Amino acid sequence: MARTERKRRNTAGRHGRSHSGGQTRGRAGGPDGSVWLHGSHAVLAALANPARRIRRLLLTEAAARAHDAAIAALPERARSDRAGGSRVETVDRTEIERLLPPGAVHQGIALLTEPLDPPALEDILDQAGPQALLVVLDRVTDPQNAGAVLRSAAAFGALAVISPKDHAPPVAGTLAKAASGAVEIVPLILVTNLARALEAIKRAEFWCLGLDSEAPALLSGAQESGRAALVLGAEGAGLRRLTREACDGLYRLPTIPPIASLNVSNAAAVGLYELARTRPRAGE
């Protein structure tokens, strides 16, 4: 498939994090925008990320014993507040459950932390290598699906996941647990207008490949190399018209009837594998 050469956008980096203080406010997090993460993988990955600002770390006695090494490795500023109090607290399970949504599978560990501030889309595009991969989600609002997509994106080396900000779940709790640490690796970039974001991605010389279960062509035949953005729609609704029109092409996965389509997170994993298998991995 031929394409007119597209000029890359060169925009100065915009990175930063909010460090304002605040008190816990139940299940939503803190009044300063801090959020609760829960579950071993999500919390331990966040603790290992030096960009994270820790407010409180709650553990049951069993979890404290299991994760003693990770806690001991935390810098002093992460373990204590300015008044000398501890940010690391051993508590009963009921205290953790009181602070989290009903039914949250927390494994005896929860972390109140400031959210990460993702890079601007322009920065990601400017830093993209010749075989870069992106994932674009069109109104995928289920946090478990979005988290699983982030996990697959990390596994296959995608630079970022892009989603419209008005139709994206918060990067906390359920999403972070489903991502199993991937939120510390792959940024979820929220954009105001998805169609315009896709045009910017195309100007950066990415092929925008939309997944559609009824498309005539298989994704395996889309391209063998070069930058690619895998575009997926919400289950049921699929890709919206403007999103479809912004894609360079529509492709399907080799599913066998009567199962014509997959859960969006499974489709992302299969699609990313298909695109990643022909691209050299870092260090190879």
Buried (B, 14 or more C-beta within 10 A) or exposed (E): EEEEEBEEBEEEEEEEEEEEEBEBEEBBBBEBEBBBBBBBBBBBBBBEBEEBBBBBBBBBEEBBEBBEEBBEEBEEEBBBBEEEEEBBBBBEBEEBBEBBEEEBEBBBBBBBBBBBEBBBBBBBBBEBEEBBBBBBBBBBBBBBBBBBBBBBBBBBBBBBBBBBEEBBBBBBBBBBBBBBBBBBBBBBBBBEEBBEBBBBBBEBBBBBBBBBBEBEEEBBEBBEEBBBBBBBBBBEEBBBEEBBEBBBBBBBBEEEEEEEBBEBBBBBBBBBEBBBEEBEEEEE
